[in-house]
Amino acid sequence: MASSPEAPRRKALYPMPVCTTSGQFSNGSKITLASWAAKRLKSKGGTQDLLFSRTVLQSPAYAVLFDRKGTLENNFQTFAKLVGCEGQGIKCMRAANADTLSTANDQLNKDAPDGWFAVGPAPDGDFIRQLPVLELETVNYWKGLESIIISHTADESELFVDGTIVTNEQFTKYLGVVFPNFTQAAGLNDVIEKTYPPPGPGKKYRSQQERVKALVRDVSFTCNTRYIATAYGDKAYNMQYSITPGWHATDLLPTFYNANVNIEMLRSEAFVTYPTANYLRSI
């Protein structure tokens, strides 16, 4: 029954509870809660109340997607065609069944560059106004957090680099596919190649595999943790999960401990030989 307008309001017996969110990027075909939460810290330029006061971000990763009139639009049109909605817009795709959308999503990401994804959260000029690093740098993010834990694993990129890039020419072409044309015109791709120089004996990287892994690690994972930690200062707590093999998502084992999970699986032949095979392919 509705209360009378004259009835006095009861005072809260307890303060509002502390709400903590957490998220981890752990799916090979799409961006999951971790990167969404990481971006949401900057939603609406940091002016929108997030309704939580603490957060834990494990491997907050996302692809650098910002070329709305180029790569993003091309991916949208490709996806529409895969769904069977070429030239029919978003309304047609919303009417498609889940299996069709799932198959199209798998195909779209299968054709993405090594260690990259075709789709994911991207700046729209409103909810996500610009790239998160720019929002953080210009202090446009939510200040109401009490604390934030940001973590990454010791070897984030191993599972995302398959060793198909074996020459310097392929690496250069890879950069051209990953980053928009205007970054090339500005000379930024040349800067990236100098930062991640060609491999060889006595060089920074022993193989193209190591070179690509370092790039994917920094661009998609560890730089994000640094940006967020720098922005939140003494409210931020950093963590690196390094238990062997230290791959992406292995930190979920202690996060959601389950006595029925076979931990010895991580020492199995399949796990041991996978990175070795990739390394040999890239020499």
Contacts in CASP RR format, 6 or more apart in sequence:
PFRMAT RR
TARGET T0000
AUTHOR 0000-0000-0000
METHOD contacts of the structure
MODEL  1
MASSPEAPRRKALYPMPVCTTSGQFSNGSKITLASWAAKRLKSKGGTQDL
LFSRTVLQSPAYAVLFDRKGTLENNFQTFAKLVGCEGQGIKCMRAANADT
LSTANDQLNKDAPDGWFAVGPAPDGDFIRQLPVLELETVNYWKGLESIII
SHTADESELFVDGTIVTNEQFTKYLGVVFPNFTQAAGLNDVIEKTYPPPG
PGKKYRSQQERVKALVRDVSFTCNTRYIATAYGDKAYNMQYSITPGWHAT
DLLPTFYNANVNIEMLRSEAFVTYPTANYLRSI
18 53 0 8 1.000
18 54 0 8 1.000
18 146 0 8 1.000
19 51 0 8 1.000
19 52 0 8 1.000
19 53 0 8 1.000
19 54 0 8 1.000
20 52 0 8 1.000
20 53 0 8 1.000
20 54 0 8 1.000
20 55 0 8 1.000
20 56 0 8 1.000
21 37 0 8 1.000
21 52 0 8 1.000
21 54 0 8 1.000
21 55 0 8 1.000
21 56 0 8 1.000
22 37 0 8 1.000
22 55 0 8 1.000
22 56 0 8 1.000
22 57 0 8 1.000
22 58 0 8 1.000
23 32 0 8 1.000
23 33 0 8 1.000
23 34 0 8 1.000
23 37 0 8 1.000
23 56 0 8 1.000
23 57 0 8 1.000
23 58 0 8 1.000
23 60 0 8 1.000
24 32 0 8 1.000
24 33 0 8 1.000
24 34 0 8 1.000
24 57 0 8 1.000
24 58 0 8 1.000
24 59 0 8 1.000
24 249 0 8 1.000
24 251 0 8 1.000
24 252 0 8 1.000
24 255 0 8 1.000
25 31 0 8 1.000
25 32 0 8 1.000
25 33 0 8 1.000
25 34 0 8 1.000
25 35 0 8 1.000
25 58 0 8 1.000
25 59 0 8 1.000
25 60 0 8 1.000
25 61 0 8 1.000
25 62 0 8 1.000
25 248 0 8 1.000
26 32 0 8 1.000
26 34 0 8 1.000
26 59 0 8 1.000
26 248 0 8 1.000
26 249 0 8 1.000
26 252 0 8 1.000
28 109 0 8 1.000
28 117 0 8 1.000
28 160 0 8 1.000
29 105 0 8 1.000
29 106 0 8 1.000
29 109 0 8 1.000
29 117 0 8 1.000
30 105 0 8 1.000
30 109 0 8 1.000
30 117 0 8 1.000
30 119 0 8 1.000
30 120 0 8 1.000
31 61 0 8 1.000
31 62 0 8 1.000
31 63 0 8 1.000
31 117 0 8 1.000
31 119 0 8 1.000
31 120 0 8 1.000
31 121 0 8 1.000
34 57 0 8 1.000
34 58 0 8 1.000
34 59 0 8 1.000
34 60 0 8 1.000
34 61 0 8 1.000
35 60 0 8 1.000
35 61 0 8 1.000
35 62 0 8 1.000
35 120 0 8 1.000
35 121 0 8 1.000
35 224 0 8 1.000
36 121 0 8 1.000
37 55 0 8 1.000
37 57 0 8 1.000
37 60 0 8 1.000
38 57 0 8 1.000
38 60 0 8 1.000
38 62 0 8 1.000
38 132 0 8 1.000
38 224 0 8 1.000
38 228 0 8 1.000
39 62 0 8 1.000
39 121 0 8 1.000
39 128 0 8 1.000
39 132 0 8 1.000
40 50 0 8 1.000
41 50 0 8 1.000
41 55 0 8 1.000
41 132 0 8 1.000
41 141 0 8 1.000
41 142 0 8 1.000
41 145 0 8 1.000
41 228 0 8 1.000
42 128 0 8 1.000
42 129 0 8 1.000
42 132 0 8 1.000
42 135 0 8 1.000
42 136 0 8 1.000
42 140 0 8 1.000
42 141 0 8 1.000
42 142 0 8 1.000
43 50 0 8 1.000
43 127 0 8 1.000
43 128 0 8 1.000
43 142 0 8 1.000
44 126 0 8 1.000
44 127 0 8 1.000
44 129 0 8 1.000
45 129 0 8 1.000
45 135 0 8 1.000
45 140 0 8 1.000
45 141 0 8 1.000
46 135 0 8 1.000
46 140 0 8 1.000
46 141 0 8 1.000
46 142 0 8 1.000
46 143 0 8 1.000
47 142 0 8 1.000
48 142 0 8 1.000
49 142 0 8 1.000
50 142 0 8 1.000
50 144 0 8 1.000
50 145 0 8 1.000
53 144 0 8 1.000
53 145 0 8 1.000
53 146 0 8 1.000
54 145 0 8 1.000
54 146 0 8 1.000
54 147 0 8 1.000
54 148 0 8 1.000
55 145 0 8 1.000
55 148 0 8 1.000
55 149 0 8 1.000
56 148 0 8 1.000
56 149 0 8 1.000
56 151 0 8 1.000
57 148 0 8 1.000
57 149 0 8 1.000
57 150 0 8 1.000
57 151 0 8 1.000
57 225 0 8 1.000
57 228 0 8 1.000
58 151 0 8 1.000
58 152 0 8 1.000
58 241 0 8 1.000
58 251 0 8 1.000
58 252 0 8 1.000
58 255 0 8 1.000
59 151 0 8 1.000
59 152 0 8 1.000
59 153 0 8 1.000
59 156 0 8 1.000
59 221 0 8 1.000
59 248 0 8 1.000
59 249 0 8 1.000
59 251 0 8 1.000
60 150 0 8 1.000
60 221 0 8 1.000
60 224 0 8 1.000
60 225 0 8 1.000
60 228 0 8 1.000
61 156 0 8 1.000
61 220 0 8 1.000
61 221 0 8 1.000
61 224 0 8 1.000
62 120 0 8 1.000
62 121 0 8 1.000
62 132 0 8 1.000
62 220 0 8 1.000
62 224 0 8 1.000
63 116 0 8 1.000
63 117 0 8 1.000
63 120 0 8 1.000
63 220 0 8 1.000
64 131 0 8 1.000
64 178 0 8 1.000
64 179 0 8 1.000
64 219 0 8 1.000
64 220 0 8 1.000
65 71 0 8 1.000
65 72 0 8 1.000
65 119 0 8 1.000
65 120 0 8 1.000
65 121 0 8 1.000
65 122 0 8 1.000
65 123 0 8 1.000
66 72 0 8 1.000
66 122 0 8 1.000
66 123 0 8 1.000
66 130 0 8 1.000
66 131 0 8 1.000
66 180 0 8 1.000
67 180 0 8 1.000
67 182 0 8 1.000
68 122 0 8 1.000
68 123 0 8 1.000
68 124 0 8 1.000
70 180 0 8 1.000
71 180 0 8 1.000
72 122 0 8 1.000
75 108 0 8 1.000
75 118 0 8 1.000
75 119 0 8 1.000
77 86 0 8 1.000
77 87 0 8 1.000
78 108 0 8 1.000
78 118 0 8 1.000
79 93 0 8 1.000
79 104 0 8 1.000
79 105 0 8 1.000
79 108 0 8 1.000
79 118 0 8 1.000
79 119 0 8 1.000
80 86 0 8 1.000
80 87 0 8 1.000
80 88 0 8 1.000
80 89 0 8 1.000
80 92 0 8 1.000
80 93 0 8 1.000
82 103 0 8 1.000
82 104 0 8 1.000
82 107 0 8 1.000
82 108 0 8 1.000
83 92 0 8 1.000
83 93 0 8 1.000
83 96 0 8 1.000
83 100 0 8 1.000
83 101 0 8 1.000
83 104 0 8 1.000
84 92 0 8 1.000
84 96 0 8 1.000
84 100 0 8 1.000
85 92 0 8 1.000
85 93 0 8 1.000
85 96 0 8 1.000
93 101 0 8 1.000
105 119 0 8 1.000
108 118 0 8 1.000
108 119 0 8 1.000
109 117 0 8 1.000
109 118 0 8 1.000
109 119 0 8 1.000
111 118 0 8 1.000
112 118 0 8 1.000
113 174 0 8 1.000
113 177 0 8 1.000
113 178 0 8 1.000
114 160 0 8 1.000
114 161 0 8 1.000
114 162 0 8 1.000
114 163 0 8 1.000
114 164 0 8 1.000
114 165 0 8 1.000
114 174 0 8 1.000
114 212 0 8 1.000
115 157 0 8 1.000
115 160 0 8 1.000
115 161 0 8 1.000
115 162 0 8 1.000
115 212 0 8 1.000
115 216 0 8 1.000
115 220 0 8 1.000
116 178 0 8 1.000
116 216 0 8 1.000
121 128 0 8 1.000
122 128 0 8 1.000
123 129 0 8 1.000
123 130 0 8 1.000
123 131 0 8 1.000
129 135 0 8 1.000
129 140 0 8 1.000
132 224 0 8 1.000
132 227 0 8 1.000
133 223 0 8 1.000
133 224 0 8 1.000
133 227 0 8 1.000
135 141 0 8 1.000
136 227 0 8 1.000
136 228 0 8 1.000
136 230 0 8 1.000
136 231 0 8 1.000
137 227 0 8 1.000
139 231 0 8 1.000
141 231 0 8 1.000
145 232 0 8 1.000
145 235 0 8 1.000
146 235 0 8 1.000
147 235 0 8 1.000
147 236 0 8 1.000
147 237 0 8 1.000
148 228 0 8 1.000
148 232 0 8 1.000
148 235 0 8 1.000
148 236 0 8 1.000
148 237 0 8 1.000
149 236 0 8 1.000
149 237 0 8 1.000
149 238 0 8 1.000
149 239 0 8 1.000
150 225 0 8 1.000
150 228 0 8 1.000
150 229 0 8 1.000
150 236 0 8 1.000
150 237 0 8 1.000
150 238 0 8 1.000
150 239 0 8 1.000
151 225 0 8 1.000
151 238 0 8 1.000
151 239 0 8 1.000
151 240 0 8 1.000
151 241 0 8 1.000
151 251 0 8 1.000
152 221 0 8 1.000
152 222 0 8 1.000
152 225 0 8 1.000
152 240 0 8 1.000
152 241 0 8 1.000
153 240 0 8 1.000
153 241 0 8 1.000
153 242 0 8 1.000
153 246 0 8 1.000
153 247 0 8 1.000
153 248 0 8 1.000
153 249 0 8 1.000
153 250 0 8 1.000
153 251 0 8 1.000
154 240 0 8 1.000
154 241 0 8 1.000
154 242 0 8 1.000
154 246 0 8 1.000
155 245 0 8 1.000
155 246 0 8 1.000
155 247 0 8 1.000
155 248 0 8 1.000
156 216 0 8 1.000
156 217 0 8 1.000
156 220 0 8 1.000
156 221 0 8 1.000
156 222 0 8 1.000
156 247 0 8 1.000
156 248 0 8 1.000
157 212 0 8 1.000
157 213 0 8 1.000
157 214 0 8 1.000
157 216 0 8 1.000
157 217 0 8 1.000
157 220 0 8 1.000
157 221 0 8 1.000
157 248 0 8 1.000
158 213 0 8 1.000
158 245 0 8 1.000
158 247 0 8 1.000
158 248 0 8 1.000
158 275 0 8 1.000
158 278 0 8 1.000
159 247 0 8 1.000
159 248 0 8 1.000
159 249 0 8 1.000
160 216 0 8 1.000
160 220 0 8 1.000
160 248 0 8 1.000
161 209 0 8 1.000
161 212 0 8 1.000
161 213 0 8 1.000
161 216 0 8 1.000
161 278 0 8 1.000
162 278 0 8 1.000
163 208 0 8 1.000
163 209 0 8 1.000
163 212 0 8 1.000
163 278 0 8 1.000
163 281 0 8 1.000
163 282 0 8 1.000
164 170 0 8 1.000
164 281 0 8 1.000
165 171 0 8 1.000
165 174 0 8 1.000
165 208 0 8 1.000
165 209 0 8 1.000
165 212 0 8 1.000
165 282 0 8 1.000
166 208 0 8 1.000
166 281 0 8 1.000
166 282 0 8 1.000
166 283 0 8 1.000
167 208 0 8 1.000
168 198 0 8 1.000
168 208 0 8 1.000
170 208 0 8 1.000
171 193 0 8 1.000
171 198 0 8 1.000
171 208 0 8 1.000
171 211 0 8 1.000
171 212 0 8 1.000
172 189 0 8 1.000
172 193 0 8 1.000
174 212 0 8 1.000
175 184 0 8 1.000
175 189 0 8 1.000
175 192 0 8 1.000
175 193 0 8 1.000
176 184 0 8 1.000
176 189 0 8 1.000
179 188 0 8 1.000
179 189 0 8 1.000
179 192 0 8 1.000
183 189 0 8 1.000
192 215 0 8 1.000
196 204 0 8 1.000
196 205 0 8 1.000
196 211 0 8 1.000
196 214 0 8 1.000
196 215 0 8 1.000
197 203 0 8 1.000
197 204 0 8 1.000
197 205 0 8 1.000
197 211 0 8 1.000
198 205 0 8 1.000
198 211 0 8 1.000
199 205 0 8 1.000
199 206 0 8 1.000
199 207 0 8 1.000
199 208 0 8 1.000
199 210 0 8 1.000
199 211 0 8 1.000
200 206 0 8 1.000
200 207 0 8 1.000
205 211 0 8 1.000
205 214 0 8 1.000
207 279 0 8 1.000
207 282 0 8 1.000
207 283 0 8 1.000
208 282 0 8 1.000
209 278 0 8 1.000
209 279 0 8 1.000
209 281 0 8 1.000
209 282 0 8 1.000
209 283 0 8 1.000
210 279 0 8 1.000
210 282 0 8 1.000
212 282 0 8 1.000
221 248 0 8 1.000
225 238 0 8 1.000
228 236 0 8 1.000
229 236 0 8 1.000
229 238 0 8 1.000
241 250 0 8 1.000
241 251 0 8 1.000
241 254 0 8 1.000
243 250 0 8 1.000
243 254 0 8 1.000
244 266 0 8 1.000
245 266 0 8 1.000
245 271 0 8 1.000
245 275 0 8 1.000
250 266 0 8 1.000
253 261 0 8 1.000
253 263 0 8 1.000
265 271 0 8 1.000
END
